[in-house]
């Protein structure tokens, strides 16, 4: 995980009292930022309350425990993403009719929503590289457990769609390709995707990255299809 603020740095200055949003939303915003910067273990409830300009008692009132606050942070980002991905997958499968949806349409349904939500965040003045995505680099077991639970049903739907498109391939092979694609997405959303001459300042737009990622992931899955053909 990328620690953007050293663990021994002073607590952030409290948010001004006139800041928009109620206490719960301010706590979620502050928790998202501090969990990403310090890690789950490195962000205390007291520091989270201070960053939100709230009292420790109000933090406990709204969320009870730090684990419950973490779950709310992850759920706030995961649920809209899950809903949009499933909507796009349903559309792809309806468009395919009586045959399996194409690998490309399945990948597009999985990948494009993140880019669309990132663009919407940018339009609202929110930093595009979601700090929430950086939580997925946290080594704390509670983070990986919650993330797995939040995305389990969506993962199952997309894996089933890919299996339907690649009926002769082992599920494990498809799972590996799917997880590699997911890893690239998390890496990108966390702001670690572009380096050196390929950074955003040199003109690597989201659309260019999206096209490249879809082509790369699609080629990997298509290679399984070619292996399938040779095995017949």
Secondary structure, 3 states (H helix, E strand, C coil): CCCCCCCCCCCCCCCCCCCCCCHHHHHHHHHHHHHHHHCCCCCCHHHHHHHCCCCHHHHHHHHCCHHHHHHHHHHHHHHHHHHHHHHHHHHHHHHHCCCCCCHHHHHHHHHHHHHHHHHHHHHCCCCCCCHHHHHHHCCCHHHHHHHHHHHHHHHHHHHHHHHHHCCCCCHHHHHHHHHHHHHHHHHHHCCCCCCHHHCHHHCCCHHHHHHHHHHHHHHHHHHHHHHHHHHC
